[in-house]
Amino acid sequence: MAPITECLKLKAFNWGTEQELSFNKIKEALTTAPILALPSFEKLFTVDTDASSIGIGAVLSQEGRPVAYFSEKLCPARRNWAAYEQELYAVVRALKQWESYLLHQDFVLCSDNKALQHINTQKNISRMHACWLVFLQRFSFTLKHKPGTENRVADALSRRAILLTWMQAELVGLEHVTELYADDEDFAAIWAKCLQSSHCEEYSIRQGFLFKHHLLCIPISSWRQHLICETHCGGLAAHLGQDNTLRQLQARFYWPRLRRDTLRFVESCAVCQAYKGGAQNSGLYMPLPVPKSIWEDISMDFVLGLPRTRRGNDSILVVVDRFSKMSHFLSCKKTSNALNIATLFFNEVVRLHGLPKSITSDRDVKFISHFWRELWKRLGTDLKFSSAYHPQPDGQTEVVNRTLGNMLRCLVHE
């Protein structure tokens, strides 16, 4: 596509041999095998990535059959990157493109750049690379090096190295934690044992830090309260509840009484006490039948009555996938008609996940309009409506709306 794209950027249209050759290759690729296969979440996914001085490309496949393709032309600034950075960027872009397929799946990542195998052993790392490594931590995959026709399995990316990279990039003074292990009440004996013998059942020392399996051990210090605070209300954490805060901490850190310290901190949080509702549900939510795949059955609702933004938006369209619980929050106007909502939905949701098989919503005037009904009738999508003044049948969306409201109140207060 690069020759055709460059031709369209010029003031004078010049169609030459190079453009004709590129057009014929694209036409042949679209009209001949291999035909894309439908994804199956019971099979192992494989992601192949590659980068050149012009662009990056990736293929998502299962059992040797391609499921999806992805390519992107590099801007002039990214063309000046080293080959290692371009290969790593190709991996990050591919995983972002197919995040809905790969986020909760084990898969194999293949690359022809051997340097990616040593990504966790670098002493000096830039902030951009640290952000990329934090993103990769969300996935569970095995890195495989493919030099030509050979395939050699590499070790999976180490969660411990990624955790240290993220903390060293985001937190100042982390290196002083290593000085506290020797005199700590909780880890002094374990630290001495690990120094004397490299073979411990659960604990190990990596880059001067003590780990229990892949969890970083935090000694008694102000770091414990600081980490709880950052997880609960730092950045865009938006003061999530006790369970979510505890789950995120237990996935990265370990110290005795971690659960007790976390629950006490969240219970004493002034923002949560002031801006989170404590009212009980007036009725029981009725769960709908569980779908069989992602983004086939979705639910939609509006959050109204918000302050108007500079662009005139005062509402949020909430779209929830009933299988994966993944949500999209799309800003819109209360006065938008069904045509505007449909355009927004196609640009932000259908573009990424395809057409749904069914849509569950309330009886909003936009959802019962003739245009909305006729549009989805022609596309073969089933529309399901809840009873008037009874939101309980669509309980999942109501829970997401309540969570979104709590998060917005906490963020606005801060």
NORKA-V411770 format. One record per residue. N is the residue number from 1. SS is DSSP state (A for helix, B for strand, O for the rest). PSI is psi in whole degrees, 0 to 359 (NA if undefined). OMEGA is omega in whole degrees, 0 to 359 (NA if undefined). Layout:
BEGIN
<<N SS PSI OMEGA> <N SS PSI OMEGA>>
END
This chain:
BEGIN
<<1 O 341 185> <2 A 313 179> <3 A 322 180> <4 A 321 179> <5 A 317 178> <6 A 325 180> <7 A 323 181> <8 A 340 180> <9 A 337 184> <10 O 153 179> <11 O 322 178> <12 O 126 182> <13 O 121 182> <14 O 104 181> <15 O 111 183> <16 O 196 182> <17 A 320 181> <18 A 319 179> <19 A 321 179> <20 A 319 179> <21 A 318 178> <22 A 319 179> <23 A 318 180> <24 A 323 178> <25 A 319 179> <26 A 317 180> <27 A 319 179> <28 A 321 181> <29 A 328 182> <30 A 339 186> <31 A 357 182> <32 O 170 178> <33 O 157 7> <34 O 139 178> <35 O 140 182> <36 O 139 179> <37 O 153 177> <38 O 137 181> <39 O 144 176> <40 O 122 184> <41 O 3 174> <42 O 353 180> <43 O 163 182> <44 O 131 176> <45 B 148 174> <46 B 131 179> <47 B 119 176> <48 B 127 181> <49 B 154 178> <50 B 155 180> <51 B 148 176> <52 O 185 180> <53 O 350 182> <54 O 316 184> <55 B 184 178> <56 B 156 179> <57 B 157 180> <58 B 153 179> <59 B 128 173> <60 B 123 186> <61 B 164 175> <62 B 125 180> <63 O 39 177> <64 O 357 180> <65 B 129 181> <66 B 137 176> <67 B 322 181> <68 B 153 177> <69 B 156 176> <70 B 137 176> <71 B 153 180> <72 B 134 177> <73 B 133 181> <74 O 140 176> <75 O 164 181> <76 A 325 180> <77 A 319 181> <78 A 339 177> <79 A 337 179> <80 O 356 178> <81 O 159 173> <82 O 161 181> <83 A 325 179> <84 A 315 180> <85 A 322 178> <86 A 321 178> <87 A 318 178> <88 A 322 177> <89 A 322 177> <90 A 320 178> <91 A 314 182> <92 A 316 181> <93 A 322 179> <94 A 317 180> <95 A 327 174> <96 A 322 181> <97 A 320 184> <98 O 34 183> <99 A 322 181> <100 A 336 178> <101 A 325 194> <102 A 349 191> <103 O 320 183> <104 O 28 181> <105 O 147 170> <106 B 132 182> <107 B 170 181> <108 B 130 179> <109 B 121 184> <110 B 135 178> <111 B 148 180> <112 O 5 179> <113 O 113 184> <114 A 336 182> <115 A 338 180> <116 A 340 179> <117 A 336 183> <118 A 27 185> <119 O 334 184> <120 O 0 183> <121 O 8 180> <122 O 137 180> <123 O 319 180> <124 O 132 183> <125 O 140 182> <126 O 166 180> <127 A 325 178> <128 A 316 178> <129 A 323 179> <130 A 319 177> <131 A 320 179> <132 A 318 181> <133 A 325 176> <134 A 321 177> <135 A 319 180> <136 A 337 181> <137 O 338 181> <138 O 344 185> <139 O 156 177> <140 B 104 185> <141 B 165 176> <142 B 131 182> <143 B 127 181> <144 B 130 178> <145 B 129 183> <146 O 84 176> <147 O 99 181> <148 O 238 182> <149 O 357 182> <150 O 148 176> <151 O 122 179> <152 B 123 184> <153 B 130 177> <154 O 165 179> <155 O 150 177> <156 O 154 179> <157 O 133 185> <158 O 125 178> <159 A 329 181> <160 A 316 180> <161 A 322 179> <162 A 320 179> <163 A 315 179> <164 A 321 179> <165 A 316 180> <166 A 315 183> <167 A 322 179> <168 A 331 179> <169 A 328 186> <170 A 331 186> <171 O 139 181> <172 O 135 177> <173 O 15 181> <174 A 331 183> <175 A 341 180> <176 A 348 178> <177 A 326 182> <178 A 338 181> <179 A 348 185> <180 O 346 185> <181 O 321 187> <182 O 326 183> <183 O 10 183> <184 O 142 181> <185 O 327 185> <186 O 326 189> <187 O 5 184> <188 A 313 181> <189 A 319 180> <190 A 321 179> <191 A 316 180> <192 A 321 179> <193 A 320 179> <194 A 328 178> <195 A 326 181> <196 A 323 182> <197 O 133 180> <198 O 352 182> <199 O 97 174> <200 O 151 187> <201 O 309 186> <202 O 338 188> <203 B 154 177> <204 B 159 178> <205 B 127 180> <206 B 122 180> <207 O 35 177> <208 O 1 181> <209 B 148 180> <210 B 131 181> <211 B 143 167> <212 B 105 192> <213 O 245 178> <214 O 14 181> <215 B 132 179> <216 B 126 180> <217 B 130 181> <218 O 118 179> <219 O 173 180> <220 O 113 181> <221 O 181 177> <222 A 349 179> <223 A 328 181> <224 A 310 179> <225 A 324 180> <226 A 318 180> <227 A 321 177> <228 A 318 180> <229 A 317 180> <230 A 322 180> <231 A 324 185> <232 A 317 187> <233 A 13 179> <234 O 147 177> <235 O 236 178> <236 O 27 179> <237 O 329 171> <238 O 31 172> <239 O 55 175> <240 O 167 188> <241 O 185 183> <242 A 315 185> <243 A 316 181> <244 A 318 179> <245 A 316 179> <246 A 320 181> <247 A 318 180> <248 A 322 178> <249 A 317 181> <250 A 341 178> <251 O 348 184> <252 O 326 189> <253 B 164 176> <254 B 135 164> <255 O 153 178> <256 O 143 179> <257 O 28 177> <258 A 318 180> <259 A 316 181> <260 A 315 181> <261 A 320 181> <262 A 314 181> <263 A 321 178> <264 A 321 180> <265 A 314 182> <266 A 321 179> <267 A 331 181> <268 O 6 180> <269 O 120 184> <270 A 323 181> <271 A 317 179> <272 A 319 181> <273 A 327 186> <274 A 329 191> <275 A 3 175> <276 O 132 182> <277 O 147 179> <278 O 8 182> <279 O 146 178> <280 O 159 178> <281 O 139 180> <282 O 341 180> <283 O 165 180> <284 O 136 175> <285 O 139 182> <286 O 114 180> <287 O 139 176> <288 O 164 177> <289 O 139 183> <290 O 127 178> <291 O 169 182> <292 O 348 182> <293 O 169 183> <294 O 146 173> <295 O 34 170> <296 O 321 179> <297 B 119 184> <298 B 165 175> <299 B 149 185> <300 B 148 177> <301 B 166 179> <302 B 143 168> <303 B 114 187> <304 O 174 175> <305 O 25 180> <306 O 157 176> <307 O 146 183> <308 O 135 178> <309 O 178 179> <310 O 333 178> <311 O 3 177> <312 O 7 180> <313 O 136 180> <314 O 13 181> <315 B 166 178> <316 B 127 172> <317 B 118 182> <318 B 122 178> <319 B 122 185> <320 B 129 172> <321 B 120 187> <322 O 348 179> <323 O 305 183> <324 O 351 183> <325 O 8 178> <326 O 142 185> <327 B 150 171> <328 B 133 177> <329 B 110 187> <330 B 122 179> <331 B 140 181> <332 B 182 179> <333 O 147 178> <334 O 331 182> <335 O 2 180> <336 O 140 179> <337 O 183 183> <338 A 326 179> <339 A 316 179> <340 A 320 179> <341 A 320 178> <342 A 319 178> <343 A 316 178> <344 A 318 181> <345 A 318 180> <346 A 322 182> <347 A 327 188> <348 A 336 184> <349 A 305 181> <350 A 325 179> <351 A 329 183> <352 A 324 191> <353 A 354 181> <354 O 180 182> <355 O 137 177> <356 O 162 176> <357 O 332 179> <358 B 151 179> <359 B 124 177> <360 B 130 182> <361 B 173 174> <362 O 189 184> <363 O 49 174> <364 O 151 184> <365 O 331 179> <366 O 326 185> <367 O 343 180> <368 O 8 179> <369 O 158 181> <370 A 320 180> <371 A 314 182> <372 A 316 180> <373 A 317 183> <374 A 324 179> <375 A 309 183> <376 A 337 174> <377 A 318 179> <378 A 331 179> <379 A 357 177> <380 O 24 180> <381 O 132 182> <382 B 130 178> <383 B 129 179> <384 B 130 184> <385 B 141 174> <386 O 162 180> <387 O 151 180> <388 O 134 178> <389 O 20 177> <390 O 85 182> <391 A 357 185> <392 A 323 180> <393 A 332 178> <394 A 56 187> <395 A 328 183> <396 A 315 179> <397 A 324 179> <398 A 323 177> <399 A 318 178> <400 A 319 178> <401 A 318 180> <402 A 318 178> <403 A 318 178> <404 A 319 179> <405 A 318 177> <406 A 318 180> <407 A 318 180> <408 A 319 180> <409 A 319 180> <410 A 320 179> <411 A 320 180> <412 A 323 179> <413 A 319 182> <414 O NA NA>>
END
